[in-house]
Amino acid sequence: MKPTIVVTGVSSGIGYDAVRYLSQNGYFVFGSVRSSATAAELENKFPDNFRALIFDVLDRASIDEASEVVAEHLGSERLRALVNNAGIAEGGPLQLLDDDRFSRQLEVGVVGTRNVTNAFLPLLGACPKAMEPRRGPPGKIINITSISGILNTPMNGAYCVAKHAVESLGEVYRRELLQYGIDVISIQPGPIESLLWDKNIGSLNEYAESEYADMCRNTDEIMREASADALPAEVVSRLLDRIIRARWPRRAYIVHRNRWSVALFAKVLPARLVDRLLWRRLSRAPIKKGS
Ligand SMILES: NC(=O)c1ccc[n+]([C@@H]2O[C@H](COP(=O)([O-])OP(=O)(O)OC[C@H]3O[C@@H](n4cnc5c(N)ncnc54)[C@H](OP(=O)(O)O)[C@@H]3O)[C@@H](O)[C@H]2O)c1
């Protein structure tokens, strides 16, 4: 039997490419979408080694149903990997971002990731000792977080908060799941070709009349440049394959054209210096005294 994996959010972008690449490279892939029309379209496009699951990451009942479908396929085997990829990105200054959109970002990103993880954990190998253990190596959980999970940037606050929380979630799961041998790994991408950009470029226009107008305009410009220079999604798909096969994968992987400068900003430079460098990049106004 081919190693089986579950990937969430496969209608477009990173998830879609993961289905394309991994179903053609030795895996059976279950991919989640939110409508039966998309499910049919994808099953038509990938007739071999792919099956669609239909759920929203906030709908516990349909996630449970999906995990039963996967359990039936697996028989007594273990699920090799769960890739938590589904996500949204709500931009805007924290002071002005609509409350519901802020909450939605956290719910889809954080609560959704936990919902899906908990539903598939027994199939990955986390089940009571009294139960007959599944066959095969313990599964891996791979969370698609973001460089926004390690570096906080203005006008992107809700997304940064959610991605930092998913980094924590993953770290805690990894430490709790040592007893089962289930590993948890983060992929932290920078710009990758996907629909996420089309969904967000221009979305900061609604703050054009606010005190944050300059920062929003400059952030929008940076997003346009970043999307034009984005890496192909296959870079992530290949990394997923490498992580799933690896005996000792790293805990986290930054995927970015210039990952050392991301690491420098996120992990090495003093935070107050980063404050100023980001301020200078996003706003031409002088820094207020006392800050
Ligand atoms: N592209 C980048 O540059 C980049 C960089 C860093 C991190 N990431 C992360 O990579 C992941 C994939 O994003 P992408 O760039 O491939 O964007 P995308 O093309 O917009 O794909 C997002 C996927 O998530 C699904 N989704 C959204 N809300 C959902 C929900 N409530 N329940 C279930 N599925 C839901 C979408 O399904 P629908 O079609 O039904 O909405 C879609 O399939 C995200 O977690 C994102 O934060 C992306």
The ligand as a Tripos MOL2 file, in Angstrom:
@<TRIPOS>MOLECULE
LIG
   48    52     1     0     0
SMALL
NO_CHARGES

@<TRIPOS>ATOM
      1 N1          1.2920   31.8000   -0.6870 N.am      1 LIG1
      2 C1          2.1780   32.2760    0.1670 C.2       1 LIG1
      3 O1          2.9950   33.1220   -0.2030 O.2       1 LIG1
      4 C2          2.2330   31.7580    1.5730 C.ar      1 LIG1
      5 C3          3.3040   32.1920    2.3800 C.ar      1 LIG1
      6 C4          3.3660   31.7320    3.6920 C.ar      1 LIG1
      7 C5          2.4180   30.8560    4.1720 C.ar      1 LIG1
      8 N2          1.3850   30.4520    3.3730 N.ar      1 LIG1
      9 C6          0.3900   29.5430    3.9520 C.3       1 LIG1
     10 O2          0.1830   28.4590    3.0890 O.3       1 LIG1
     11 C7         -1.1270   27.9360    3.2780 C.3       1 LIG1
     12 C8         -1.8090   27.7650    1.9310 C.3       1 LIG1
     13 O3         -2.0360   29.0320    1.3610 O.3       1 LIG1
     14 P1         -1.9520   29.3320   -0.1970 P.3       1 LIG1
     15 O4         -0.9280   30.3690   -0.3630 O.co2     1 LIG1
     16 O5         -1.8560   28.0880   -0.9820 O.co2     1 LIG1
     17 O6         -3.3660   30.0720   -0.3750 O.3       1 LIG1
     18 P2         -4.6910   29.7180   -1.1650 P.3       1 LIG1
     19 O7         -4.3650   29.4150   -2.5950 O.co2     1 LIG1
     20 O8         -5.5970   30.8320   -0.8440 O.co2     1 LIG1
     21 O9         -5.1960   28.3610   -0.4700 O.3       1 LIG1
     22 C9         -5.7950   28.3450    0.7960 C.3       1 LIG1
     23 C10        -6.5990   27.0740    0.9470 C.3       1 LIG1
     24 O10        -7.1540   27.0380    2.2660 O.3       1 LIG1
     25 C11        -8.5350   26.7190    2.1380 C.3       1 LIG1
     26 N3         -9.3230   27.2420    3.2480 N.ar      1 LIG1
     27 C12        -9.4870   28.5400    3.6250 C.ar      1 LIG1
     28 N4        -10.3100   28.6200    4.6900 N.ar      1 LIG1
     29 C13       -10.6900   27.3470    4.9810 C.ar      1 LIG1
     30 C14       -11.5260   26.7750    5.9670 C.ar      1 LIG1
     31 N5        -12.1850   27.5180    6.8770 N.pl3     1 LIG1
     32 N6        -11.6770   25.4160    5.9890 N.ar      1 LIG1
     33 C15       -11.0550   24.6510    5.0690 C.ar      1 LIG1
     34 N7        -10.2550   25.1280    4.1010 N.ar      1 LIG1
     35 C16       -10.0750   26.4620    4.0600 C.ar      1 LIG1
     36 C17        -8.9590   27.3300    0.8110 C.3       1 LIG1
     37 O11       -10.1730   26.7340    0.3890 O.3       1 LIG1
     38 P3        -11.3300   27.5550   -0.4040 P.3       1 LIG1
     39 O12       -10.9110   27.5550   -1.8480 O.co2     1 LIG1
     40 O13       -12.5520   26.7630   -0.1400 O.co2     1 LIG1
     41 O14       -11.3790   28.9230    0.1920 O.co2     1 LIG1
     42 C18        -7.7510   26.9840   -0.0430 C.3       1 LIG1
     43 O15        -7.8600   25.6620   -0.5050 O.3       1 LIG1
     44 C19        -1.8440   28.9150    4.2080 C.3       1 LIG1
     45 O16        -1.8400   28.4000    5.5290 O.3       1 LIG1
     46 C20        -0.9820   30.1650    4.1350 C.3       1 LIG1
     47 O17        -1.0640   30.9450    5.2890 O.3       1 LIG1
     48 C21         1.2730   30.9000    2.0970 C.ar      1 LIG1
@<TRIPOS>BOND
     1     1     2 1
     2     2     3 2
     3     2     4 1
     4     4     5 ar
     5     4    48 ar
     6     5     6 ar
     7     6     7 ar
     8     7     8 ar
     9     8     9 1
    10     8    48 ar
    11     9    10 1
    12     9    46 1
    13    10    11 1
    14    11    12 1
    15    11    44 1
    16    12    13 1
    17    13    14 1
    18    14    15 2
    19    14    16 1
    20    14    17 1
    21    17    18 1
    22    18    19 2
    23    18    20 1
    24    18    21 1
    25    21    22 1
    26    22    23 1
    27    23    24 1
    28    23    42 1
    29    24    25 1
    30    25    26 1
    31    25    36 1
    32    26    27 ar
    33    26    35 ar
    34    27    28 ar
    35    28    29 ar
    36    29    30 ar
    37    29    35 ar
    38    30    31 1
    39    30    32 ar
    40    32    33 ar
    41    33    34 ar
    42    34    35 ar
    43    36    37 1
    44    36    42 1
    45    37    38 1
    46    38    39 2
    47    38    40 1
    48    38    41 1
    49    42    43 1
    50    44    45 1
    51    44    46 1
    52    46    47 1
@<TRIPOS>SUBSTRUCTURE
     1 LIG1         1 GROUP 0 **** ****
